[in-house]
Structure formats: structure tokens, C-alpha cells
Amino acid sequence: MMKVKVLSILVLILALCMITQTTMAQRREKVFSTEGWWKPAEPPFSPVVNDDHSITFRVKAPNAKNVLLIFDEWDVLSTPMEKDKHGIWTTTIKPVSPRLYQYLFEIDGVRTIDFANPVVKAGTSVYGSVVEVHGNSVRYDELQNVQHGEIHILKYISTPLKRPREMYVYVPAEYRKTSTRDFPVLYLRHGGGDNESSWVKDGRAAVILDNLIAADKARPMLVVMSNGLTDGSWAGGSTVEGMNTLEEELFTDIIPMIECNYRVAKKKESRAIAGLSMGGGQAYVLGLRNLDKFSYIGQFSAGIMGDGKFSHDKYVPGVMDHPENINQQLQLLWISCGTKDPRYEGHVSFVQDLKKYGVNCEFHDAAYGHEWEFWREQLYEFSQRLFKK
């Protein structure tokens, strides 16, 4: 009887060993392998910029009944797409000029970004996907083979808002080459649908300044880009109350932090303030309120100057009582708006009113709407006029 039990145990052990060996063999068959990985990268799925500057767009939507390409930011082109047997919708648009473009897909009435493309335009929300078309010559807002500055992200607690905020700071390459030189500063403000990163990501401010400085067309300067929203709305950054809050933050938190942490000149001749849309209004108002602190003001496409109803007495009381003081204090008052922008006629009237007061200013326009292509050009032109000896 004992021999039978021993034999049974041996049989059981043998069976367990066989099962274990079988399981290990199966596991070895599933060992990680890079087999099949060694191949060239697949061509881009969407978008594809062709040699003739036409662009092919694709999106996988096998169950969709109707798909449109919504192309460009202002002069929008809506193009039907065609579906193949694999459920991939495709269209190729005609050749376009070299620059940055925004686009979306509209799938059965629902607009969406291109999930095959990681480059998007984003601010207070995600607005669309971005495609860049390169030309035979390098653009002013395109990465070039020059020395590049740095982008620093500084965090702080806003005194008036009592919450964490951050700012982006462009530091030119020349800053690291010397330990004795003080640099001028441009305080650059974003629009109502943007945030503190927008001038870097969508406006290409660092790229533009790198190229200008390398070509000796602009003086090396720091560019400080802070958040211009107070409550997440355009109104919050455009009312008198909002301007008061932003003014306190600028002079209590932002400028002191910059002047404490960087070698920058602490005189008005070395400070400029500019902005687009909502930020353009902020730059104009805060600049005129503080003529003893800024020598250059740039206003691009501001909404509060676009309806012909702007009141200096409301935003900057008393400033027009002595317009000669503006002319004496400012080296440059730059105002601009695209001719396709609904704000354009209001800007024309606004500039006419300034000239009636006797205020010296420059008005610049171009055939654009309310869009980044115009504002990048404005930064390119405006920054060349700053801090000239």
C-alpha cells in the first residue's frame, strides 16, 4: 500500500514538472521581440505638403456620411472630402503661399482637429490643427541657422488675483555672452482667446527675435509674456476694472520679478509694451497710464479701439488734457489693424481722433483679418523700431 502511495506521488510530481515545462515553453514563445521593427518610418498620413505647395489632408472616419476640410484662419476655404473603400476621407487643396495655416475637419457636422497631427493652435481652448508650408527662401518667422535665445517659464502668485500665475520670458543669446550689460525689455501681451504661451507657440516671438537679432535688425532684448486674463473672459481683461487689476499685477509682481532676476535696464527708455487684440488694448491703456515707465507702445487690432467708441476719459482720465506730454514721453506710438478685420474702420476713426488731439502716432495695416499672420508681421516690424540709440 505504501509503495502505491509513493508511486502516485511520483507520478503527480512528474505531471507537475511537465505542466511547468510546457507553461515555460509557452511563455518563452511570447518573449518580447523587436522583430519587424527595423524598417523606415512610414510617410505622414495627414497633412502632407506636396512639392508644389498643394496640401493633402486625410482622416479616418469609416462611418461618416459627409466630411469637410475647413482650411485657414480668416479667409476660410471649405472643401468636401472623398471616402475610399477603407473609410479614409481625402482631399488635396491647390498650392498655397509659404506660411503657417490652421485647419479643422467637419465630420457629419461636428468639427474636430486632425488627430494625426500633433501641432495645434491652443489658448483658452484648442482652435485647430496647424500645418506649415516652407518656401524656397526662409521666412522671417521660420527657424533659421542662427544663434537662439532661451524661453524661461516663471511662476508667481498674483497679488491682486491671489492665485498662481506664470509668464514666459524670451532671453536673447547675447544675454549669456556678457555679465555686465543690461538689456531692454518688451512686455508683450496676448489676445482674449490666448494665454501666456501663445506669443511663443502661435506668434513665434522667439523665432522672430532670434532672426532679427542675428541679422542686426533689432537690438537684443528680453520679451516678457504674462497672462492678460483676469477671469477667463475677454471682458475681464478689457474693462476699466480689469485694467486696474492687470496694472497692479504688472507693477507689483511682474516687472519687479524681471528686474530682480535678470540684468535689465530699469529706466523708461529701455521699456516697451505691446499686444494684440485684448492685449493691444491693455498695452495702449497701461502704456498711456504710465508714460514715466514706457517709451514705446504697440497696439495691434485692439477690440476696444475697434468700435469707434473708445473713451480716453474712461480708461486714462486726463491724458488728453496734455497731448503734448504723450509726444514728449513716447519714442513711438504704433497702432495697426488688418484691412479685412471688422475692427479696421474703428481703428481708422481712432487714429483720426488721435491726430485731432495732436498726438503723434503711426498707423499700419495690411490685407489680413483678425489673425496671427498679421500679428507676427506686426511684431517683426515693431520690434525693429525699439531701443534704437
C-alpha positions in Angstrom: 0.0 0.0 0.0 2.9 2.3 0.9 4.5 1.6 -2.5 1.3 2.6 -4.3 1.1 5.9 -2.5 4.8 6.7 -3.2 4.3 5.8 -6.9 1.2 8.1 -7.0 3.2 11.0 -5.6 6.0 10.5 -8.0 3.5 10.4 -10.9 1.9 13.6 -9.6 5.3 15.3 -9.3 6.3 14.3 -12.8 3.0 15.6 -14.2 3.5 18.9 -12.4 7.0 19.2 -13.9 5.7 18.5 -17.4 3.0 21.2 -16.9 5.6 23.6 -15.7 7.9 22.9 -18.6 5.0 23.3 -21.0 4.0 26.6 -19.4 7.6 28.0 -19.5 7.9 26.9 -23.1 4.7 28.8 -23.9 6.0 31.8 -22.1 9.3 31.7 -24.0 7.3 31.7 -27.2 5.8 35.1 -26.0 9.1 36.7 -25.1 9.4 40.4 -26.2 10.9 40.8 -29.6 11.8 43.8 -31.9 11.4 41.6 -35.0 9.7 43.7 -37.7 10.6 47.0 -36.1 13.7 47.6 -38.3 12.1 49.5 -41.2 11.9 53.1 -42.3 9.4 55.4 -40.8 6.1 55.5 -42.7 5.2 58.6 -44.7 3.0 61.1 -42.9 -0.7 60.4 -43.0 -2.0 63.9 -42.7 -1.3 66.6 -43.6 1.1 66.1 -46.5 2.7 69.2 -48.0 3.5 68.4 -51.6 6.4 69.7 -53.7 4.2 72.2 -55.5 2.8 73.5 -52.1 -0.5 71.8 -52.5 -1.6 70.0 -49.3 -3.2 66.6 -48.9 -5.4 66.0 -45.9 -6.7 62.6 -44.7 -8.9 61.5 -41.9 -10.2 58.0 -40.9 -14.0 58.1 -40.5 -15.5 54.9 -42.0 -19.0 55.5 -40.7 -19.2 59.2 -41.6 -21.6 60.4 -44.3 -20.1 63.8 -45.0 -16.7 65.2 -44.3 -15.4 68.7 -45.0 -11.9 70.3 -44.7 -12.2 73.8 -43.0 -8.9 75.5 -44.1 -7.2 78.7 -43.0 -7.9 81.1 -40.1 -9.6 84.0 -41.8 -10.2 83.5 -45.5 -11.7 80.2 -44.8 -11.9 77.5 -47.5 -14.5 74.8 -47.0 -13.7 71.7 -49.2 -15.6 68.4 -49.5 -13.5 65.3 -48.9 -13.9 61.9 -50.6 -14.0 58.5 -49.0 -12.2 55.4 -50.2 -13.1 51.7 -49.7 -11.0 51.7 -46.4 -13.1 54.5 -44.9 -10.4 57.2 -45.3 -11.5 60.6 -46.5 -9.1 62.6 -48.6 -8.8 66.0 -50.3 -5.9 67.9 -51.8 -6.1 71.7 -52.0 -4.4 73.9 -54.6 -0.9 75.3 -53.9 -0.7 77.9 -51.2 1.9 80.5 -50.3 4.5 79.5 -47.7 3.4 80.3 -44.2 1.5 78.8 -41.2 -2.1 77.7 -41.7 -4.9 76.5 -39.4 -7.4 73.8 -40.3 -10.2 71.6 -39.0 -12.3 68.6 -40.2 -16.0 68.8 -40.1 -17.4 65.2 -39.7 -21.1 65.0 -40.1 -21.5 68.5 -38.8 -19.0 68.1 -35.9 -15.7 70.0 -36.1 -12.6 68.3 -34.9 -8.8 68.7 -35.0 -6.6 66.3 -37.1 -5.6 63.7 -34.6 -2.8 62.5 -36.9 -1.2 65.9 -36.5 0.2 66.8 -33.0 0.7 70.5 -33.9 -2.4 72.5 -32.8 -3.3 76.1 -32.1 -4.4 76.4 -28.4 -5.1 79.1 -25.9 -8.2 79.3 -23.7 -9.3 76.3 -25.9 -8.0 74.2 -28.8 -8.9 76.1 -32.0 -7.5 73.8 -34.7 -4.6 72.0 -36.2 -1.6 73.7 -37.8 0.3 73.0 -41.0 3.4 74.9 -42.1 4.4 75.3 -45.8 8.0 76.1 -46.4 9.2 78.0 -49.4 12.4 78.3 -51.4 13.6 81.2 -49.2 13.5 81.2 -45.4 10.7 83.2 -43.9 11.2 85.8 -41.1 9.1 83.6 -38.7 10.8 80.3 -39.6 13.5 78.6 -37.7 16.9 79.6 -39.2 20.5 78.6 -38.7 21.3 81.4 -36.2 22.1 81.6 -32.5 19.0 81.0 -30.5 17.8 82.5 -27.2 16.0 80.8 -24.4 12.4 80.6 -23.2 12.1 80.7 -19.4 8.8 80.0 -17.6 8.5 81.8 -14.3 5.8 81.1 -11.7 4.5 83.6 -9.2 1.4 84.4 -7.0 -0.5 87.4 -8.4 -1.0 90.0 -5.7 -4.4 91.3 -6.9 -5.8 88.0 -8.1 -4.3 86.0 -5.2 -3.7 82.9 -7.3 -0.7 81.2 -9.1 0.2 82.6 -12.5 3.1 82.2 -14.9 4.9 84.2 -17.5 7.1 83.3 -20.5 10.4 85.2 -20.8 12.4 85.2 -24.0 16.1 85.7 -23.2 18.3 86.5 -26.3 21.5 84.5 -27.0 23.6 87.7 -26.3 22.5 87.7 -22.7 24.8 84.7 -21.9 27.8 86.4 -23.6 28.3 89.2 -21.1 27.9 89.6 -17.4 27.9 93.4 -17.4 25.4 94.5 -20.0 21.8 95.5 -19.1 19.1 94.6 -21.6 15.9 96.4 -22.6 12.6 94.7 -22.2 9.4 94.4 -24.3 6.3 93.5 -22.3 4.2 91.6 -24.8 0.5 90.8 -24.2 -1.7 88.2 -25.8 -5.3 88.2 -27.0 -8.6 87.3 -25.4 -8.6 83.7 -26.7 -4.9 83.1 -25.9 -2.7 82.6 -22.9 0.9 83.5 -21.8 2.3 80.8 -24.1 0.6 82.0 -27.3 3.1 84.5 -28.4 5.8 81.8 -28.3 3.8 78.9 -29.8 1.5 80.7 -32.3 3.2 84.0 -32.6 6.7 82.6 -32.9 8.0 85.6 -31.0 11.3 83.8 -30.0 12.0 82.7 -33.6 11.2 86.2 -35.0 13.5 87.9 -32.4 16.3 85.3 -33.0 16.3 86.0 -36.7 16.1 89.8 -36.3 18.9 90.0 -33.8 21.1 87.7 -35.8 20.6 90.0 -38.8 21.3 93.0 -36.7 17.9 94.4 -37.4 16.7 94.5 -33.8 18.6 95.2 -30.6 18.9 92.2 -28.2 16.0 92.4 -25.8 14.1 90.4 -23.3 10.4 89.7 -24.1 8.1 89.1 -21.2 4.8 87.5 -21.9 2.4 87.2 -19.0 -1.3 86.2 -18.7 -3.7 89.1 -19.6 -6.9 87.4 -18.4 -8.4 88.1 -15.0 -11.5 85.8 -15.1 -11.0 83.8 -18.3 -13.1 86.2 -20.4 -12.2 89.0 -22.9 -14.3 91.4 -20.9 -12.3 90.7 -17.7 -9.2 91.8 -19.5 -10.7 94.8 -21.2 -12.8 96.6 -18.6 -11.5 99.5 -16.6 -11.6 97.3 -13.5 -9.7 94.6 -15.4 -7.1 97.1 -16.5 -6.7 98.2 -12.9 -6.1 94.7 -11.8 -3.6 94.0 -14.5 -1.8 97.3 -13.9 -1.3 96.4 -10.2 -0.1 92.9 -11.2 2.3 94.3 -13.8 4.0 96.8 -11.4 3.7 94.8 -8.2 4.6 91.4 -9.4 5.8 91.1 -13.0 8.3 94.0 -13.5 9.9 93.6 -10.0 10.4 89.9 -10.7 12.0 90.5 -14.0 14.2 93.3 -12.7 15.2 91.2 -9.7 16.1 88.0 -11.7 17.6 89.5 -14.9 20.1 92.1 -15.9 17.7 94.6 -17.4 17.8 98.3 -17.6 15.5 99.9 -15.1 14.6 103.1 -17.0 11.7 104.0 -19.2 13.9 104.4 -22.3 14.5 100.6 -22.1 10.9 99.5 -21.6 8.3 98.9 -24.3 4.7 97.5 -24.0 2.7 96.0 -26.9 0.0 93.5 -27.5 -2.6 92.0 -29.9 -6.4 92.3 -29.7 -7.4 92.3 -26.0 -3.7 92.7 -25.1 -3.4 95.6 -27.6 -6.0 97.5 -25.6 -4.1 96.6 -22.4 -0.8 97.8 -23.9 -2.3 101.1 -25.0 -4.1 101.9 -21.8 -1.4 100.7 -19.4 1.3 102.4 -21.5 -0.5 105.8 -21.5 -1.3 105.5 -17.8 2.5 105.1 -17.2 4.3 107.4 -19.6 7.0 107.7 -17.0 7.8 103.9 -17.3 7.4 103.2 -21.0 8.9 104.8 -24.1 7.3 102.6 -26.7 3.7 101.4 -27.1 2.4 99.0 -29.8 -1.3 98.3 -30.2 -2.3 95.6 -32.7 -6.0 95.1 -33.6 -7.5 96.0 -30.2 -11.2 95.4 -29.8 -11.9 98.4 -27.5 -10.4 100.7 -30.2 -12.4 99.0 -33.0 -15.9 100.2 -32.5 -15.3 103.9 -32.6 -16.4 104.4 -29.0 -13.2 104.3 -27.1 -13.1 106.9 -24.3 -9.8 108.2 -23.0 -11.5 109.9 -20.1 -12.9 106.5 -19.1 -9.7 104.5 -19.3 -6.9 107.1 -19.0 -8.5 110.2 -17.3 -6.8 113.4 -18.1 -4.3 112.1 -20.6 -5.7 114.1 -23.5 -5.7 117.3 -21.5 -2.0 117.5 -22.3 -1.4 115.6 -25.6 2.0 117.2 -25.9 3.1 115.2 -22.9 2.4 112.0 -24.8 4.6 113.2 -27.7 7.4 114.2 -25.3 7.3 111.0 -23.4 6.9 108.4 -26.1 9.5 107.5 -28.7 6.9 105.5 -30.7 3.1 105.0 -30.6 2.4 102.2 -33.1 -1.2 101.4 -34.0 -2.2 98.7 -36.5 -5.1 96.6 -37.8 -5.8 94.3 -40.7 -7.9 95.7 -43.5 -10.1 92.6 -43.5 -10.7 92.9 -39.8 -14.1 94.2 -38.7 -12.2 96.4 -36.3 -10.5 98.3 -39.1 -12.9 101.2 -39.7 -13.0 101.8 -36.0 -9.2 102.0 -35.9 -9.2 104.5 -38.8 -11.5 106.7 -36.8 -9.5 106.2 -33.6 -6.3 107.3 -35.3 -8.0 110.3 -36.8 -9.2 111.3 -33.4 -5.6 111.0 -32.0 -4.4 113.2 -34.8 -7.1 115.8 -33.9 -5.7 115.8 -30.4 -2.3 116.4 -31.9 -0.9 113.0 -30.7 1.9 111.7 -32.8 1.3 108.1 -33.9 1.9 105.7 -36.7 -0.9 103.6 -38.3 0.0 100.3 -40.1 -2.3 98.0 -41.9 -2.2 95.0 -44.3 -4.6 92.8 -46.2 -5.3 90.4 -43.2 -8.1 89.8 -40.8 -8.0 89.2 -37.1 -5.3 86.5 -37.3 -1.8 85.5 -36.3 -0.3 86.0 -39.7 -0.9 89.8 -39.3 0.3 89.9 -35.7 3.5 88.0 -36.4 4.3 90.6 -39.1 3.5 93.4 -36.7 5.9 92.1 -34.1 8.5 91.7 -36.8 8.2 95.3 -37.9 7.5 96.9 -34.5 10.5 95.2 -32.7 12.9 96.7 -35.3 11.9 100.2 -34.1 12.6 99.6 -30.4 15.5 100.8 -28.3 17.5 102.5 -31.0 20.4 104.5 -29.9 
